[in-house]
Amino acid sequence: MPRGAISSAFRTGTPAVVPTGEEGPLSSVPRTDHRSALDSVLATTIVPAAAEVDGYGTFPRPALDALGATGVLGLLSAPEVGGGGGSVVDAADVVERIAAACGSTAMVVLMHYAAVSVLEAHGPREVREAIARGEHLSSLAFSETGSRSHFWAPMSTAMADGDAVRLDARKSWVTSAGEADSYVWSSRPMAADGPMTLWFVPSDAAGLRVAGQFDGVGLRGNASKPVTADGVRVPRDAMLGADGAGLDIALLAALPTFLTCNAAFSVGLTTALLRDAATHLTTTRLEHLGQTLAQQPVTRAEFARLRTRADEARAFLADTLAALSSGRDDAVLRVLQVKAVASEASSEVADGVMRLCGGAAFRKELGVERRFRDTLAARVMAPTTPALRDFVGRATLGLPLFDGSPEQ
């Protein structure tokens, strides 16, 4: 499918197939055996450090180093540059399984995969090779102080500066800020029509400044911080794709990976929440009755409701991935829906598990309160749930997704 087809579908509401590139649909991409490598990193590094990453707001560098060394960070890189040749289905599987252990680590990997989806299509070969080797961590730098979660309307500028380009911006929240090796960076176009242009920006570029420390409610170790660009100079060939084509590239490459992996992130959290709840309910006893909490009918019914809600989100994610893999006509619609479906379900399940487990859920040793806090992030990450619902309404009513209206 030509590169402009997906953005045309988003603008007109016409269903389209979401490809991974010029070669064909996801089903043609070779699957990789990433699970055994991931199992090892989960057991030895991610799970043991999860409580500390959350408690101290520590960036999970040992986990990222291990994921890089075992090939998980290079999962989406093409075999021609030494990567795993994996698909968004594989990426979603990785994010889901990491999220069940540590939400902060999962979010860092999620944003890396979203950035890699752009870099694989438009980035320099040497960077792609470094990513494939697991030696380069990237992230998206889209949200800005001036336009907040409206990532499609950057306020930052890009201007010719001799033989280079000058970038000025106030990015509001960038995952892995100060920790990633590069950012896939958005700005207004230099000269062309269109809402934005994308750039490859090394994190050590002169003029980049990371502001403060992240001290949030959840995802405390993902280093999500503001990044300011003050006269950052990059070469002209740092432009990813054509001037003004940034939104088309984001819709084609980054957004399907970001939205599906974000849904997988939420599904992974709900899996862990229900596992923790089941352990608590089956091992905690009402001594005066000689029964466990799980033997109480009201408790069982509520657990069943929460499990069903979680399974609905998992089924929707599976259907979205199937739509992408097979090139179904409703693939675009499912991609627009899946993050909102899964994030709202995970928050509902987390709240229900907190209630179901009572006072025990408020203690850190059970792990429920950490996951409860982590579930809250997906709702407000751009595109937010309200924005996605507006997109779905526009797409299904034959309206353009981006029309420059005040509501957007």
N, C-alpha and C positions, 0 to 999 in steps of 0.2 A: 504493500500500500504506500503511496506517496506520502512524504512527511506531512504535508499540509492537510491530509484527509481527516486526521483525528481532530485538529483544531476546528476544522469546518464543521465536523459533527457536533462538537461542543457548542459552537456558536449558533448553529441552526436548530439543534435538538434532534437532528437526524441520527438514528443509531448507526454505529460504525464498529469495526473490528479494531481491537487494540493490539498492535503487533509489538514485538520486541525490537525490531529493526527491519532492515531491508530484506533480510533473508527469509522471513516468514513468521508464522505464529509461534507461540510458546511451545506447542506440542512438538516442533521440530528441533528444539534446543535439547542437547544431550543432558540427561539427569546426572547428578554427581552424587558420590557416596560421601556426604559430608557428616552423616549422623555419628559415626564412630568417633571421628575427630572431635565433634562437638560434645559428645558424651564425656570424653576425657577431660575437656576443659571445664565443663560444668561441675564434674565431681571434684576435681583437684583445685580449681581456682575460683569459679564464679559462686557456687553455693557457699563455700566456707567464708567468703568475704562479703556476702550480701548484706548482712546486718551492719557491718562496719562501714561499708560504702554509704548506706543510708544514714547511720547514726552520726557519722562525722562529715558527711557530704564529700567524701573522697572520690575523685575520679578513678574509675576502675582500670588503671593502666596495666596492671599485671594480667587482667582478663583480656584486654585488647591485644597485648603482646602475644599471649597464648593463642588467641583466635587468629592472629596474623600468621604465626608460625605454623599452624596446622592447616592453613588454607581457607579458613572460613571467611575471612575478610575479603579474599579474592574470589569468592564463590561466583559473583556475577561477571567477573572479567572473562573475556573471550579466551579460548584455548590458544589462539594465535599469539597472545601476549603472555601465555603461561598460566592463565586463570582456569577456574573450574568449569566455565561454560554453563553455569546454572541459570535457572529461570526465576521469575518472580514467585513461582510455587515453592522452589527451594528456599528462597529468601524468606518467605512468610513462615515456612517451617522452622528455620533458624530463629527468627525473632520470637515466634510463639514459645519455643522451648526455653529460650533464655529468659523471656519475661516471666515465666513460671518460677524462675529462680531469683532473678534480680532485675527489676524494672529499669533501673538506671543504665545498666549495661545494655539491655535490650534496646533502649531508646538511642544510645550512641550508635549501635550497629544498624538500627533502622535508618537513621539519618545518613550514615555512611553509604548504605545500599542505594538510597534515593539519589545521593550525589553521584555515585558510581554509574547509575543508569544514564546520567547526562554525560559524564566523562567518557564512557564507553562509546558514545555516539559522536562526541565532538572534542574530546580532550586530547592532549599531546601523547604520543605513543610512550615516551619515557615515563610519564606519570601513570599511564595505564599498566605498564610493566611493573612499576613499583607497587601499585595496588595489588596486582596479581600475586606478587611475592609476599604480600602481607606486610609491607614496609611503609605503607602510606595510608593514613586515615583522613577521610574527607567529610564534609558536612555541607548542608544547605545554609545559605545566608540570605533569606528572602524577607522575613518580617522586619518592618522598620518602625521607628518612633512615629513618623508622620502619618503612615497609613495602617499601622498596627497589623491586625490579622488579614488585611486585604492584600495578600502577597502579590496580586496581579496589578497593583498600582504603586510601584516603587517611587519614592521621592528622591532617592540618591541620583547623583549625576555622573556622567562619563564625558570627558571633554578631551579633545586632542591637545597634546602637550609636547610639541616637537615631534620626535619620532616615536613617542609613547602615548599613553592615555592616562589621564588623571581621574581618579575615582574619589568622590567625596560622599560620605553616607553616615547615617546613624542607624545601624541595625539594632533592633530592640532585643531580640533573644536569638542566640545562635547556639545550638547544641554543640558540645565539645569546643566551645570558645577558648582559645589559648592552648588547646590540647591537640586539635586536629592539625594535620600538615597543610591542609588547603581548604578553601571554601568555594563552592559554586555560588557565585555572587550575582545579584540582580541589580540593575540600574535602569534609569531611563535611557532610551536610545541616544546614540551620539548625534545622528542626523536623520536616520530613516524613520518612516512611519511605523507605528506599532507601539504597544504599551511598555515593552521592556527588552533589555538585552542582557545576556548572561556572560559572565567572565570567570576565568580560572584565576583565583587569587591565592598565592602562597601565604600561609599564616604568619610568616616572618617578614612580610613586606614592610618596608619603612613607611611609617605613618599609620599603621594599624594599631589600635589600642583596645584592649579588653578592659571593661570597667567592672571593678569590684569582684565580689565572690557571690556565688549563687547560694541562697539560703531559703529554699522554697518549702512548701508543704510536702510535696512528694517529688519523686525522681531526683533526690537530693544529690546524687553523684554524677549527674549528666552534664555538669559544667555549662548550663544554659545561661549565658550572660550577654549583655550588650557589647557590641563591637562597633567602634567608630573608625571611619576612614577619613583622614585629614591629608589630602593631597597624595594619596597612594598612587604611585606610578607603576603601570604594568605595560608590557609590550603590546602592540596592536594585535599580535597573533594570540593573545590571551583571550580574545573574544571567542566564546563558544557558540558556533553557528553564525548566522548572519545578524547584522545590526537590526534591531527591531523585532527579531524572531524569537525572543526569549520566552514569551508566553506560549507560543506554539511548541517550543522544545520542552518546556516544563509540563505542558499537558500531555505530550506524546511520551516523554521519557520518565520524568521524575514523578509525576502525580500518580500514575497507576502503581508504581512501586511503593510510594509513600502511603497511599490510602490503604492498599491491601495489607502491607506490613503493619500499619497502624492498627488495623482490625485484628491482625494476628497477635499483636502486642496485647490488646484488650482480651482476646480469647485466652492467651496464656495466663494472664492475671486471674481470670475467672476460674480457670482450671486449678490453679494453686489455692485460691480462696476456698473452693468447694472441697478440695483435698484436706485442707486444714480444718475446715468445719466438720467433715466426716470423722476425722481423727478425734476431734474434741467430743463430738456427740456420741461416739461409740465407746469412748474410754472414760467419760465422766459419769459418775453414778449418783443417783438419788438414793442415799443409803436408807432412808426411812421407808422407801418403797422396794428396795432391793432390785432396782432397774437402772439401766443407762438412760441418758437423755434421748438416745435414738429409739428407745422403746416407747416414747410418749407420742401418741397419735398426732397431736397438734404440731409438735416439733418435726415429725416425719413429713407431714403435709407441707410445711413451709420449706423444708429442705428440698422436697420434690419440686416445688414451684420454682425455686432458685435454680435447680439443676436443669429444669426444662427451659428456663429463660436463657441459661448459658448455652444449652444445646441448640437453641434457635439461632443464636449468633454464630456458633460454630458451623451450622448447616448453611447459613447465608454466606459465610466466608468461603466454604467449600464450593458453593454454587458460583460465586464470583470468580474463583480461581479456575473452575471448569469452563466458565464463559470465556475467560481470557485464553485458556489453553486451546480451546476448540474454535475460537474466533466467532462466537455466537453474536447474533445481531444486537443482543441486549448487553454486551460486555461493557460499553461505556456507562450505561445506566447503573449496572451493578457496581462498578468502580465508584461512582458518585455516591451510592447508597451505603457501601459496606462499612466505612469508618463510623458513620453516624449510628448505624445499627449496632455495631459491636461495642463502641464506647459507651453508649447509653445502657446497653445490657450489662456491661461490666460494672458500671457505677451502681446500677440497681442491685446486682448480685452482691457487690461489696457491702452496700448498706444493709442488705438482708442478712448477710453472714455476721456482720457486727451485732445486729439485733439478736440473731439466733444463738450466738455464742456468749452473749451477755458480757459480764465484767471481764471474763477471761480474754475477750477479743481486744480489750483496751491495753492489755499488757504486751510489751514488745516481744516476749519470748515465744508467743504463739505465731507471730508473723502476720496476723490478719490486719492489724492497724497499719502496718507498712504498706501492704498491698492495697488496702482501702485508700490510702493517700495517693498511691501511684495511679489508681484508676481515674482520678479526677483530672489528670493532665490531658488525656486524649480529647476530652470534650472541648477544650479551649485552644488546642493547637490548630493553627490555620491549615486548611479551611475548617472553621468551627462547625459544630452540629447545626446551628441555625443557617449558616452559609450553605452548607451541603444540602439542607432541605430546600432552600431556595433554588439551588442549582437543579435539584431533582424536579422541582415543580416547573421550572423554566424548560428543562429538557423534555419533559413529558407533555407540556402544553405547547410545544413548538416555538418557544421563545429563545433568543440568544442567551447564553450564560453570562456573557460580559457585554453590556451595552452602555456602560458609562453612566448609569442612573445613580442618583444620590444614595439609594439604598445600598449600592455596592461601593 
